[in-house]
Amino acid sequence: MAKKVVASLQKGEGRVFTKCIKMVKSEKTGSYTFQEEIVHNDHIKDYFND
């Protein structure tokens, strides 16, 4: 399934999108969860700094 999503994003200008996975700590339980998002290459640093 992931291959199909990645393959569809590669059309046009080349690889301008990246799938980013970030660990986020829950305030209620203290456990970590993972957030996945497809981000434009120009906004990767902004995504991880939030």
PyMOL Python script that loads the backbone (N, CA, C, O; Angstrom):
from pymol import cmd

cmd.read_pdbstr("""\
ATOM      1  N   MET A   1       0.819  -1.188   0.000  1.00  0.00           N
ATOM      2  CA  MET A   1       0.000   0.000   0.000  1.00  0.00           C
ATOM      3  C   MET A   1       0.867   1.257   0.000  1.00  0.00           C
ATOM      4  O   MET A   1       0.565   2.213  -0.714  1.00  0.00           O
ATOM      5  N   ALA A   2       1.917   1.268   0.774  1.00  0.00           N
ATOM      6  CA  ALA A   2       2.788   2.440   0.831  1.00  0.00           C
ATOM      7  C   ALA A   2       3.472   2.676  -0.505  1.00  0.00           C
ATOM      8  O   ALA A   2       3.712   3.821  -0.887  1.00  0.00           O
ATOM      9  N   LYS A   3       3.785   1.610  -1.210  1.00  0.00           N
ATOM     10  CA  LYS A   3       4.436   1.778  -2.498  1.00  0.00           C
ATOM     11  C   LYS A   3       3.532   2.517  -3.467  1.00  0.00           C
ATOM     12  O   LYS A   3       4.001   3.341  -4.252  1.00  0.00           O
ATOM     13  N   LYS A   4       2.240   2.228  -3.418  1.00  0.00           N
ATOM     14  CA  LYS A   4       1.301   2.888  -4.313  1.00  0.00           C
ATOM     15  C   LYS A   4       1.214   4.379  -4.002  1.00  0.00           C
ATOM     16  O   LYS A   4       1.157   5.197  -4.920  1.00  0.00           O
ATOM     17  N   VAL A   5       1.202   4.744  -2.722  1.00  0.00           N
ATOM     18  CA  VAL A   5       1.140   6.155  -2.333  1.00  0.00           C
ATOM     19  C   VAL A   5       2.402   6.871  -2.767  1.00  0.00           C
ATOM     20  O   VAL A   5       2.332   7.963  -3.331  1.00  0.00           O
ATOM     21  N   VAL A   6       3.555   6.271  -2.513  1.00  0.00           N
ATOM     22  CA  VAL A   6       4.826   6.891  -2.870  1.00  0.00           C
ATOM     23  C   VAL A   6       4.955   7.004  -4.381  1.00  0.00           C
ATOM     24  O   VAL A   6       5.437   8.020  -4.883  1.00  0.00           O
ATOM     25  N   ALA A   7       4.531   5.980  -5.114  1.00  0.00           N
ATOM     26  CA  ALA A   7       4.637   6.010  -6.568  1.00  0.00           C
ATOM     27  C   ALA A   7       3.765   7.113  -7.163  1.00  0.00           C
ATOM     28  O   ALA A   7       4.155   7.741  -8.148  1.00  0.00           O
ATOM     29  N   SER A   8       2.606   7.354  -6.586  1.00  0.00           N
ATOM     30  CA  SER A   8       1.735   8.399  -7.124  1.00  0.00           C
ATOM     31  C   SER A   8       2.282   9.792  -6.838  1.00  0.00           C
ATOM     32  O   SER A   8       1.963  10.732  -7.565  1.00  0.00           O
ATOM     33  N   LEU A   9       3.090   9.949  -5.809  1.00  0.00           N
ATOM     34  CA  LEU A   9       3.662  11.262  -5.482  1.00  0.00           C
ATOM     35  C   LEU A   9       4.880  11.589  -6.338  1.00  0.00           C
ATOM     36  O   LEU A   9       5.317  12.739  -6.363  1.00  0.00           O
ATOM     37  N   GLN A  10       5.433  10.610  -7.034  1.00  0.00           N
ATOM     38  CA  GLN A  10       6.650  10.825  -7.804  1.00  0.00           C
ATOM     39  C   GLN A  10       6.378  11.343  -9.213  1.00  0.00           C
ATOM     40  O   GLN A  10       7.327  11.592  -9.957  1.00  0.00           O
ATOM     41  N   LYS A  11       5.137  11.509  -9.598  1.00  0.00           N
ATOM     42  CA  LYS A  11       4.820  12.003 -10.933  1.00  0.00           C
ATOM     43  C   LYS A  11       5.063  13.498 -10.998  1.00  0.00           C
ATOM     44  O   LYS A  11       4.885  14.207 -10.007  1.00  0.00           O
ATOM     45  N   GLY A  12       5.468  13.974 -12.157  1.00  0.00           N
ATOM     46  CA  GLY A  12       5.612  15.418 -12.337  1.00  0.00           C
ATOM     47  C   GLY A  12       7.031  15.887 -12.109  1.00  0.00           C
ATOM     48  O   GLY A  12       7.933  15.513 -12.858  1.00  0.00           O
ATOM     49  N   GLU A  13       7.243  16.690 -11.101  1.00  0.00           N
ATOM     50  CA  GLU A  13       8.516  17.367 -10.875  1.00  0.00           C
ATOM     51  C   GLU A  13       9.566  16.495 -10.218  1.00  0.00           C
ATOM     52  O   GLU A  13      10.666  16.972  -9.938  1.00  0.00           O
ATOM     53  N   GLY A  14       9.270  15.269  -9.970  1.00  0.00           N
ATOM     54  CA  GLY A  14      10.207  14.403  -9.280  1.00  0.00           C
ATOM     55  C   GLY A  14       9.774  14.184  -7.856  1.00  0.00           C
ATOM     56  O   GLY A  14       8.593  14.327  -7.538  1.00  0.00           O
ATOM     57  N   ARG A  15      10.681  13.847  -7.013  1.00  0.00           N
ATOM     58  CA  ARG A  15      10.346  13.554  -5.621  1.00  0.00           C
ATOM     59  C   ARG A  15      10.357  14.837  -4.805  1.00  0.00           C
ATOM     60  O   ARG A  15      11.401  15.263  -4.312  1.00  0.00           O
ATOM     61  N   VAL A  16       9.197  15.441  -4.669  1.00  0.00           N
ATOM     62  CA  VAL A  16       9.095  16.690  -3.914  1.00  0.00           C
ATOM     63  C   VAL A  16       8.384  16.483  -2.585  1.00  0.00           C
ATOM     64  O   VAL A  16       8.285  17.421  -1.793  1.00  0.00           O
ATOM     65  N   PHE A  17       7.886  15.275  -2.319  1.00  0.00           N
ATOM     66  CA  PHE A  17       7.221  14.970  -1.062  1.00  0.00           C
ATOM     67  C   PHE A  17       7.954  13.843  -0.349  1.00  0.00           C
ATOM     68  O   PHE A  17       8.528  12.961  -0.988  1.00  0.00           O
ATOM     69  N   THR A  18       7.932  13.878   0.991  1.00  0.00           N
ATOM     70  CA  THR A  18       8.588  12.872   1.809  1.00  0.00           C
ATOM     71  C   THR A  18       7.640  12.436   2.912  1.00  0.00           C
ATOM     72  O   THR A  18       6.935  13.262   3.491  1.00  0.00           O
ATOM     73  N   LYS A  19       7.621  11.137   3.206  1.00  0.00           N
ATOM     74  CA  LYS A  19       6.816  10.629   4.313  1.00  0.00           C
ATOM     75  C   LYS A  19       7.642  10.760   5.584  1.00  0.00           C
ATOM     76  O   LYS A  19       8.711  10.161   5.697  1.00  0.00           O
ATOM     77  N   CYS A  20       7.146  11.548   6.547  1.00  0.00           N
ATOM     78  CA  CYS A  20       7.858  11.807   7.796  1.00  0.00           C
ATOM     79  C   CYS A  20       7.134  11.111   8.946  1.00  0.00           C
ATOM     80  O   CYS A  20       5.905  11.113   9.014  1.00  0.00           O
ATOM     81  N   ILE A  21       7.908  10.522   9.841  1.00  0.00           N
ATOM     82  CA  ILE A  21       7.371   9.858  11.019  1.00  0.00           C
ATOM     83  C   ILE A  21       7.982  10.522  12.236  1.00  0.00           C
ATOM     84  O   ILE A  21       9.204  10.591  12.369  1.00  0.00           O
ATOM     85  N   LYS A  22       7.116  11.018  13.139  1.00  0.00           N
ATOM     86  CA  LYS A  22       7.569  11.766  14.310  1.00  0.00           C
ATOM     87  C   LYS A  22       7.028  11.106  15.572  1.00  0.00           C
ATOM     88  O   LYS A  22       5.868  10.695  15.612  1.00  0.00           O
ATOM     89  N   MET A  23       7.873  11.001  16.615  1.00  0.00           N
ATOM     90  CA  MET A  23       7.441  10.480  17.913  1.00  0.00           C
ATOM     91  C   MET A  23       6.917  11.632  18.752  1.00  0.00           C
ATOM     92  O   MET A  23       7.574  12.664  18.885  1.00  0.00           O
ATOM     93  N   VAL A  24       5.720  11.450  19.323  1.00  0.00           N
ATOM     94  CA  VAL A  24       5.090  12.487  20.138  1.00  0.00           C
ATOM     95  C   VAL A  24       4.727  11.880  21.483  1.00  0.00           C
ATOM     96  O   VAL A  24       4.126  10.808  21.550  1.00  0.00           O
ATOM     97  N   LYS A  25       5.099  12.577  22.560  1.00  0.00           N
ATOM     98  CA  LYS A  25       4.796  12.088  23.900  1.00  0.00           C
ATOM     99  C   LYS A  25       3.420  12.558  24.338  1.00  0.00           C
ATOM    100  O   LYS A  25       3.103  13.743  24.238  1.00  0.00           O
ATOM    101  N   SER A  26       2.609  11.637  24.818  1.00  0.00           N
ATOM    102  CA  SER A  26       1.268  11.950  25.292  1.00  0.00           C
ATOM    103  C   SER A  26       1.359  12.617  26.663  1.00  0.00           C
ATOM    104  O   SER A  26       2.105  12.170  27.535  1.00  0.00           O
ATOM    105  N   GLU A  27       0.594  13.685  26.840  1.00  0.00           N
ATOM    106  CA  GLU A  27       0.610  14.390  28.125  1.00  0.00           C
ATOM    107  C   GLU A  27      -0.154  13.622  29.200  1.00  0.00           C
ATOM    108  O   GLU A  27       0.190  13.703  30.379  1.00  0.00           O
ATOM    109  N   LYS A  28      -1.182  12.880  28.808  1.00  0.00           N
ATOM    110  CA  LYS A  28      -2.003  12.150  29.777  1.00  0.00           C
ATOM    111  C   LYS A  28      -1.284  10.930  30.338  1.00  0.00           C
ATOM    112  O   LYS A  28      -1.196  10.763  31.555  1.00  0.00           O
ATOM    113  N   THR A  29      -0.772  10.078  29.456  1.00  0.00           N
ATOM    114  CA  THR A  29      -0.212   8.803  29.910  1.00  0.00           C
ATOM    115  C   THR A  29       1.312   8.804  29.966  1.00  0.00           C
ATOM    116  O   THR A  29       1.899   7.975  30.661  1.00  0.00           O
ATOM    117  N   GLY A  30       1.954   9.708  29.257  1.00  0.00           N
ATOM    118  CA  GLY A  30       3.409   9.731  29.229  1.00  0.00           C
ATOM    119  C   GLY A  30       4.004   8.780  28.215  1.00  0.00           C
ATOM    120  O   GLY A  30       5.225   8.705  28.079  1.00  0.00           O
ATOM    121  N   SER A  31       3.157   8.048  27.495  1.00  0.00           N
ATOM    122  CA  SER A  31       3.669   7.117  26.489  1.00  0.00           C
ATOM    123  C   SER A  31       3.875   7.852  25.163  1.00  0.00           C
ATOM    124  O   SER A  31       3.347   8.944  24.954  1.00  0.00           O
ATOM    125  N   TYR A  32       4.641   7.238  24.285  1.00  0.00           N
ATOM    126  CA  TYR A  32       4.943   7.834  22.995  1.00  0.00           C
ATOM    127  C   TYR A  32       4.045   7.240  21.915  1.00  0.00           C
ATOM    128  O   TYR A  32       3.730   6.050  21.937  1.00  0.00           O
ATOM    129  N   THR A  33       3.641   8.080  20.980  1.00  0.00           N
ATOM    130  CA  THR A  33       2.902   7.637  19.803  1.00  0.00           C
ATOM    131  C   THR A  33       3.626   8.150  18.573  1.00  0.00           C
ATOM    132  O   THR A  33       4.439   9.071  18.658  1.00  0.00           O
ATOM    133  N   PHE A  34       3.332   7.559  17.446  1.00  0.00           N
ATOM    134  CA  PHE A  34       3.970   7.949  16.195  1.00  0.00           C
ATOM    135  C   PHE A  34       2.959   8.658  15.307  1.00  0.00           C
ATOM    136  O   PHE A  34       1.834   8.190  15.132  1.00  0.00           O
ATOM    137  N   GLN A  35       3.370   9.790  14.748  1.00  0.00           N
ATOM    138  CA  GLN A  35       2.547  10.521  13.796  1.00  0.00           C
ATOM    139  C   GLN A  35       3.220  10.447  12.440  1.00  0.00           C
ATOM    140  O   GLN A  35       4.396  10.783  12.302  1.00  0.00           O
ATOM    141  N   GLU A  36       2.475  10.007  11.443  1.00  0.00           N
ATOM    142  CA  GLU A  36       2.988   9.916  10.081  1.00  0.00           C
ATOM    143  C   GLU A  36       2.291  10.958   9.229  1.00  0.00           C
ATOM    144  O   GLU A  36       1.079  11.153   9.331  1.00  0.00           O
ATOM    145  N   GLU A  37       3.066  11.624   8.391  1.00  0.00           N
ATOM    146  CA  GLU A  37       2.491  12.635   7.515  1.00  0.00           C
ATOM    147  C   GLU A  37       3.360  12.753   6.272  1.00  0.00           C
ATOM    148  O   GLU A  37       4.577  12.578   6.334  1.00  0.00           O
ATOM    149  N   ILE A  38       2.731  13.048   5.151  1.00  0.00           N
ATOM    150  CA  ILE A  38       3.462  13.276   3.910  1.00  0.00           C
ATOM    151  C   ILE A  38       3.635  14.782   3.766  1.00  0.00           C
ATOM    152  O   ILE A  38       2.659  15.529   3.701  1.00  0.00           O
ATOM    153  N   VAL A  39       4.902  15.218   3.717  1.00  0.00           N
ATOM    154  CA  VAL A  39       5.235  16.638   3.793  1.00  0.00           C
ATOM    155  C   VAL A  39       6.058  17.025   2.560  1.00  0.00           C
ATOM    156  O   VAL A  39       6.856  16.234   2.058  1.00  0.00           O
ATOM    157  N   HIS A  40       5.851  18.241   2.089  1.00  0.00           N
ATOM    158  CA  HIS A  40       6.665  18.776   0.994  1.00  0.00           C
ATOM    159  C   HIS A  40       8.095  18.954   1.489  1.00  0.00           C
ATOM    160  O   HIS A  40       8.315  19.279   2.656  1.00  0.00           O
ATOM    161  N   ASN A  41       9.062  18.742   0.611  1.00  0.00           N
ATOM    162  CA  ASN A  41      10.470  18.791   1.023  1.00  0.00           C
ATOM    163  C   ASN A  41      10.876  20.138   1.613  1.00  0.00           C
ATOM    164  O   ASN A  41      11.793  20.190   2.432  1.00  0.00           O
ATOM    165  N   ASP A  42      10.226  21.216   1.223  1.00  0.00           N
ATOM    166  CA  ASP A  42      10.570  22.533   1.759  1.00  0.00           C
ATOM    167  C   ASP A  42      10.093  22.720   3.197  1.00  0.00           C
ATOM    168  O   ASP A  42      10.567  23.626   3.883  1.00  0.00           O
ATOM    169  N   HIS A  43       9.169  21.887   3.668  1.00  0.00           N
ATOM    170  CA  HIS A  43       8.570  22.071   4.993  1.00  0.00           C
ATOM    171  C   HIS A  43       8.935  20.975   5.989  1.00  0.00           C
ATOM    172  O   HIS A  43       8.286  20.851   7.028  1.00  0.00           O
ATOM    173  N   ILE A  44       9.951  20.186   5.695  1.00  0.00           N
ATOM    174  CA  ILE A  44      10.315  19.071   6.585  1.00  0.00           C
ATOM    175  C   ILE A  44      10.826  19.589   7.925  1.00  0.00           C
ATOM    176  O   ILE A  44      10.417  19.086   8.972  1.00  0.00           O
ATOM    177  N   LYS A  45      11.701  20.573   7.915  1.00  0.00           N
ATOM    178  CA  LYS A  45      12.243  21.099   9.175  1.00  0.00           C
ATOM    179  C   LYS A  45      11.150  21.723  10.029  1.00  0.00           C
ATOM    180  O   LYS A  45      11.167  21.585  11.252  1.00  0.00           O
ATOM    181  N   ASP A  46      10.207  22.403   9.402  1.00  0.00           N
ATOM    182  CA  ASP A  46       9.092  22.996  10.143  1.00  0.00           C
ATOM    183  C   ASP A  46       8.246  21.916  10.790  1.00  0.00           C
ATOM    184  O   ASP A  46       7.774  22.095  11.913  1.00  0.00           O
ATOM    185  N   TYR A  47       8.044  20.794  10.103  1.00  0.00           N
ATOM    186  CA  TYR A  47       7.232  19.708  10.646  1.00  0.00           C
ATOM    187  C   TYR A  47       7.879  19.123  11.904  1.00  0.00           C
ATOM    188  O   TYR A  47       7.178  18.841  12.876  1.00  0.00           O
ATOM    189  N   PHE A  48       9.185  18.938  11.902  1.00  0.00           N
ATOM    190  CA  PHE A  48       9.843  18.340  13.049  1.00  0.00           C
ATOM    191  C   PHE A  48      10.085  19.339  14.184  1.00  0.00           C
ATOM    192  O   PHE A  48      10.256  18.922  15.329  1.00  0.00           O
ATOM    193  N   ASN A  49      10.103  20.631  13.903  1.00  0.00           N
ATOM    194  CA  ASN A  49      10.312  21.636  14.953  1.00  0.00           C
ATOM    195  C   ASN A  49       9.040  21.960  15.718  1.00  0.00           C
ATOM    196  O   ASN A  49       9.116  22.553  16.794  1.00  0.00           O
ATOM    197  N   ASP A  50       7.881  21.593  15.205  1.00  0.00           N
ATOM    198  CA  ASP A  50       6.614  21.884  15.907  1.00  0.00           C
ATOM    199  C   ASP A  50       6.420  20.996  17.091  1.00  0.00           C
ATOM    200  O   ASP A  50       5.411  21.108  17.788  1.00  0.00           O
TER     201      ASP A  50
END
""", "prot")
cmd.dss("prot")
cmd.show_as("cartoon", "prot")
cmd.util.cbc("prot")
cmd.orient("prot")
